[in-house]
Structure formats: C-alpha cells, structure tokens
Amino acid sequence: MKALVKRRAEPGLWLENVPEPKVGINDVLIRVHKTGICGTDVHIYKWDSWAAKTIPVPMVIGHEFVGEIVEVGSNVSDFFPGQIVSGEGHVVCAIDKDVAAIFDPFGNAVHTALSFPVLGEDVLVTGAGPIGIMAAAVARHAGARFVVITDVNPFRLELARKMGVTVAVNPQEKSIQEVQKELGMQEGFDVGLEMSGNARAFRDMLANMAHGGKIAMLGIPAEEMAIDWNTVIFSMLTIKGIYGREMYETWYKMTVMLESGLDIKPVITHRLNYAEYERGFEVMMEGQSGRVTLDWETI
Ligand SMILES: NC(=O)c1ccc[n+]([C@@H]2O[C@H](COP(=O)([O-])OP(=O)(O)OC[C@H]3O[C@@H](n4cnc5c(N)ncnc54)[C@H](O)[C@@H]3O)[C@@H](O)[C@H]2O)c1
C-alpha cells in the first residue's frame, strides 16, 4: 500500500509502498479514503527540534483520517466491514467525509472551546489557525455573545471572518483594547482560548481578560514562556491546559453540533490528491491555508 513515510532524519516526507498492516484479533483494518495534514505533520516534515527528539524513524505518518473498515479481527463484534470510520474508533454516520477526515483537530477545537461555559459570554481566541477558527465557530454555535479572534496572517483572518466571527483582528495593526472599545465592552473577555502557542498572543490575552476570566490553553509554545503573574493573581484568572480530546464526551458534542447546523467545512481550503502532498505541506508552511486534506480513494 502507499504511505507517506518519514524515512530519514532530515526535512521531507517520501511517498512509498509499504506492507499492509496485519489484522490482530482485536483490530480492524481500515482502507483510508481521505486524510488531513496536521500541524504536527508539518513539524515532522520540516524536521524541527521537536520532531527530531520525538519521532523515531522510519515511521509511516498521519493520524487524521476517514476510511472504510475492510477486515475485522476474530474478537471484534461491534464493527463490521463497510462501516465508514474516523480516528479514535468513532463510527460516523451521515457526516460529510471531508469533515470526518478532520475530526481529530475539530475535537481539539471543541474540547477547548467548551472547557468553560460560553453562553452569553465574550470570548477571545488567539491564533486563527484551523483549530482556532473551528473553536471560534464552536463558541458562536454554543451561544457566546462576541467572539474576537486574533492572528498576524491576513489569509487566516479572512477565513475566520468567513466562518462568522464577530471581529478578526491583526494585533500588530489594531490593539485588542481598541476592539473591546468598538464593541462597547467594559470589563474584558470572560473566556480566552489560546490557540497560537505564541508568547505575545498569550500576553495580549492576559491583558484583555475580565476579572475572574477563564483561559483554556491548547496552543503549544515552542519554549518556556514568561508572563506577568501579577495579572493572573490580581485578576483572579483561571488557566487550564488542554490536551487532545475527552473520550468520548468531546466526540458526542462534535457530532451533535454538526447535526444541529455547525458548518466547519470552509476551514478546509485545499482538497488535494495524495500525490500532491508536497504542495499541501508547502501551503501549510506558507500559512496560505486552513486545513488541507489528501484524497487516497483514487489509488
Ligand atoms: N494541546 C493539544 O492537544 C494540541 C493538539 C493539536 C494542536 N495543538 C496546538 O494548537 C495550536 C493550534 O493548532 P493549529 O493547527 O490551528 O496551528 P497553526 O500553527 O496552524 O495556527 C497557529 C496560528 O497562530 C498564529 N499566530 C502566531 N503569532 C500570533 C500572534 N502574536 N497573535 C495571534 N496569532 C498568532 C499563526 O499565524 C497561526 O495562524 C498549535 O500551537 C498546535 O501546536 C495542541
């Protein structure tokens, strides 16, 4: 079968023929139809210091996918050949395949956005990458009043606007304080969703929170990050780290929100054939994309 392989400890990925996995008694074999390129895959492609110390080579990469079960092990009684499934064993029905291919990052967005109640609250999202944009859309869907998102990348700010945020702002051009004033906000944001991993963005967020504000942090900083702890203490802020998704509560919420009208499809800006993977990584590294998916159905 074809796969993208991190064959050597250097930048790049290689499309190779690899042996099909053997199905153990508790396993299912999935014929992958579409995949998403995750930011983590980009780290692995670039072979930055995180990837070099974390990823053993050789390795077949990729973890965002949708596909069809083609074989089940002898112990498996609740899954069947022909079922369409996404990551984490979630059986999807009536959900668009493009969306199912990005259930993993959508799960990160939902987990973070719903970490604190947002109904009627003002929400600040720092980082309009695909996950930040999806989290902003989730916050709106869940009844937030204002959802303000920041990024330094005009392409992504435009994408966030298309997804229906209240304001998408480049903090290098206009301060978040100014945006608050324009919206008639008095006390700062009730909920912050940190989705950039960028220290400046996080400090901007801290400076714009209301007293008693709550921050959920998904963005992964590249290194240690100094902040003014006085702000945290005297504004009585709560900061909560977020990792991955909650099994399976996040998945139920994701499915219900999609079924009740949340549309995250615009965040997929490029649908490419698997053989065009180099272009997919290129647009992601240039920041000229939302989520990129690869189609493996034509093999
Ligand atoms: N905790 C977890 O389980 C988990 C899982 C997946 C991803 N992540 C992390 O979540 C974050 C979001 O993922 P993504 O795929 O959307 O990432 P991404 O890298 O595509 O998006 C991050 C965005 O932050 C923006 N940014 C940079 N500096 C900024 C600043 N000063 N102000 C505002 N925005 C700024 C970038 O332009 C970019 O658009 C990343 O840091 C990723 O590593 C964490």
The ligand as a MOL file (V3000), in Angstrom:
LIG
                    3D

  0  0  0     0  0            999 V3000
M  V30 BEGIN CTAB
M  V30 COUNTS 44 48 0 0 0
M  V30 BEGIN ATOM
M  V30 1 N -2.7320 20.5640 23.1760 0
M  V30 2 C -3.0460 19.7350 22.1960 0
M  V30 3 O -3.5320 18.5990 22.4000 0
M  V30 4 C -2.8550 20.1840 20.7680 0
M  V30 5 C -3.3240 19.3970 19.7030 0
M  V30 6 C -3.2030 19.8900 18.3930 0
M  V30 7 C -2.6190 21.1460 18.1790 0
M  V30 8 N -2.1150 21.8510 19.2320 0 CHG=1
M  V30 9 C -1.5410 23.1820 19.0840 0
M  V30 10 O -2.6410 24.0730 18.9680 0
M  V30 11 C -2.2710 25.2290 18.2080 0
M  V30 12 C -3.2820 25.4470 17.1100 0
M  V30 13 O -3.2110 24.4190 16.1030 0
M  V30 14 P -3.3300 24.8250 14.5490 0
M  V30 15 O -3.2150 23.5680 13.7610 0
M  V30 16 O -4.5230 25.7070 14.3410 0 CHG=-1
M  V30 17 O -1.9650 25.6580 14.4520 0
M  V30 18 P -1.4080 26.7430 13.4360 0
M  V30 19 O 0.0500 26.7940 13.6360 0
M  V30 20 O -1.9510 26.4770 12.0640 0
M  V30 21 O -2.0860 28.1010 13.9580 0
M  V30 22 C -1.4890 28.9760 14.8750 0
M  V30 23 C -1.8230 30.3870 14.4250 0
M  V30 24 O -1.3160 31.3080 15.4010 0
M  V30 25 C -0.9840 32.4680 14.6880 0
M  V30 26 N -0.1350 33.4000 15.4500 0
M  V30 27 C 1.2140 33.4960 15.5030 0
M  V30 28 N 1.5890 34.5720 16.2380 0
M  V30 29 C 0.4440 35.1500 16.6790 0
M  V30 30 C 0.1720 36.3000 17.4870 0
M  V30 31 N 1.1530 37.0580 18.0050 0
M  V30 32 N -1.1200 36.6350 17.7280 0
M  V30 33 C -2.1290 35.8700 17.2160 0
M  V30 34 N -1.9220 34.7830 16.4490 0
M  V30 35 C -0.6580 34.4270 16.1770 0
M  V30 36 C -0.2830 31.9190 13.4410 0
M  V30 37 O -0.2070 32.8920 12.3870 0
M  V30 38 C -1.1910 30.7430 13.0810 0
M  V30 39 O -2.1980 31.0950 12.1310 0
M  V30 40 C -0.8380 24.9630 17.7500 0
M  V30 41 O 0.0530 25.5890 18.6560 0
M  V30 42 C -0.7080 23.4470 17.8410 0
M  V30 43 O 0.6340 23.0460 18.0190 0
M  V30 44 C -2.2400 21.3900 20.5180 0
M  V30 END ATOM
M  V30 BEGIN BOND
M  V30 1 1 1 2
M  V30 2 2 2 3
M  V30 3 1 2 4
M  V30 4 1 4 5
M  V30 5 2 4 44
M  V30 6 2 5 6
M  V30 7 1 6 7
M  V30 8 2 7 8
M  V30 9 1 8 9
M  V30 10 1 8 44
M  V30 11 1 9 10
M  V30 12 1 9 42
M  V30 13 1 10 11
M  V30 14 1 11 12
M  V30 15 1 11 40
M  V30 16 1 12 13
M  V30 17 1 13 14
M  V30 18 2 14 15
M  V30 19 1 14 16
M  V30 20 1 14 17
M  V30 21 1 17 18
M  V30 22 2 18 19
M  V30 23 1 18 20
M  V30 24 1 18 21
M  V30 25 1 21 22
M  V30 26 1 22 23
M  V30 27 1 23 24
M  V30 28 1 23 38
M  V30 29 1 24 25
M  V30 30 1 25 26
M  V30 31 1 25 36
M  V30 32 1 26 27
M  V30 33 1 26 35
M  V30 34 2 27 28
M  V30 35 1 28 29
M  V30 36 1 29 30
M  V30 37 2 29 35
M  V30 38 1 30 31
M  V30 39 2 30 32
M  V30 40 1 32 33
M  V30 41 2 33 34
M  V30 42 1 34 35
M  V30 43 1 36 37
M  V30 44 1 36 38
M  V30 45 1 38 39
M  V30 46 1 40 41
M  V30 47 1 40 42
M  V30 48 1 42 43
M  V30 END BOND
M  V30 END CTAB
M  END
